[in-house]
Amino acid sequence: AVYGSDAIAGVVNIVTRQDIQGVDVLAQHGQFGEGDGQTRRFELTLGGRGESIHALLSASYAEQEAVYS
């Protein structure tokens, strides 16, 4: 068997936020100097609390186009 960097793939995303109230929006766009590898990222987080409940809703979208060599 052959083991290498392509044998292991995964993402770990740990977000530690407390007591979010309101809306948090993130939009990001970029590309390499050669004009390829465009990336787009969007995130939306909504949070609120009442007397006996805390609520958090988070959604994200990411896309990256091919990078040519």
C-alpha angles and dihedrals in degrees: 000000000000119000125192144128091296090058092067122054132159148115129237116192117179117179118183110190127148133198100002114182121181132007131319118191128185127184123176133176130176146147141190122268091254091062098251134099097052113188130199127186131178129180132180125186125182123186140172144150141211134190095290106010139062119196132191129179121183130177131176138181128192132180132177126185124216123288114218125206 
